[in-house]
Amino acid sequence: MTPSQPLLCSAVAKPRFGFAILALGTWFLATQSLAAQTAGMSYTNVHLPKVPWSIHIVRFDRQDPAFAVHSAHAEGKAVGMDPLIAQVKRLDPKLGVPVAAINGDFYQRDRAYAGDPRGLQIAAGELISAPTGGVAFWIAPGGSPHVANVASRFQIVWPDNSKYAFGLNSERPADGAVLYTPAVGQSTRTTSGREFVLEQLPGTAWRPLRVAETYRARVREVRDQGDTPLAPDTLVLSIGPKLAPALPKIEPGAVLEISTACLPDLRGATTAIGGGPVLVRRARRQRIEPPSLGSYAFSSMRERHPRSAIGWNDSQFFLVEVDGRQEGLSAGMTLEALSAYLADLGCEEAMNLDGGGSATLWFEGQVRNSPCDGQDRPIANSLIVVRNSDVRAPAAASAGQASK
């Protein structure tokens, strides 16, 4: 399609944006400006002035092995916040050249663990945030994308064979247990409780922590004052003051077993990020089931806000951002409207990402959307698409193309 080519949409003809006609009960003119295109990838800004909406879309070839999707976290850690462009710049160049990116999961915005993602995150194979039962996107070994609710089965097995669930790199409740890795920073940031400094048991697997694995760790030290320092070769298991009296007595030298199992089994996944809800499943828009009535999470689903999402079909991935809260430019979408738009766009599967002031889309060197805060908001994590020029298509496919 040529730049700035107008699209006249009608419900009768079942056009690409026909769902909006049904919602608005009117005709409108959409302007689609193709801002940039490279081999296997394009960026488009769609303007629908009658609403108004300004929608930013990056598409890229899912079958092209030169493209890969990675998750990143602010400051290269498990907590903290910085703008999307900073996360793009910090990505390990060994992974490839960043060409597109979008903001990621919802996250804690203040206090000691600001930037802690709400759900699962796996970055370059390292497990840095635990699943909490919510929706997550991940890429399985072999490259196939998935979206589903992921539940934690993380547990510590004590020397007496008793077991207890634990969280990862997050704020520890008084009656809970959290495992901290060096990805959280220089220390656990806790203020009380009992903390076990763990070291590698010789001859066993250790860091970086992987999903769906079992580790054996030896207790190097037991501390009772909180805020235990973390070293590159240690983990720290923190036990809340209300839980500690109920657990078996552990001394230095004891051996613990750590399981990072989850359901479904994500063994071998090297990229994952939380979000939700699922917006498209098997090419069908999904009924949006809001949380408790009266909560902001409930009301915001039914209101127009800036939105971000990732979707895909058999041939393409889609990164989609909808600007909002900006009179005359873009009103934002409800989740119902976003679900319909993504299905109409061609997504067979799609997941909602954090929206509002966090909604940001970056393509080939610059932020393309108009953030509603007037500037790029510091966020917790992101999805970054890279291109690796050293990767080539399989020899059979290349030979087939050459013979045409």
Secondary structure, DSSP 8 states (H G I E B T S, - for coil): --TTEEEEE-STT--TTHHHHHHHTS-EEEEEEEEEEETTEEEEEEEETTTTEEEEEEEEETT-TTEEEEEEEGGGSSS--B-HHHHHHHS-GGG-EEEEEEE---B--SSTTTT-BSS-EEETTEEEE---SSEEEEE-TTS-EEEEE-EE--EEE-TTS-EEE-EESS---TT-EEEE-GGG-SB----SSEEEEEEE-TTS--SS--TT-EEEEEEEEEESSS--B--TTEEEEEE-TTTGGGS----TT-EEEEE--EES--TT--EEEEE--EEEETTEE------STTSHHHHHHTS-B-EEEEEE-SSEEEEEEE--SBTTTB--B-HHHHHHHHHHHT-SEEEEE--GGG--EEETTEE-S--TTSS---BSEEEEEEE-TT----HHHHHHHHT-
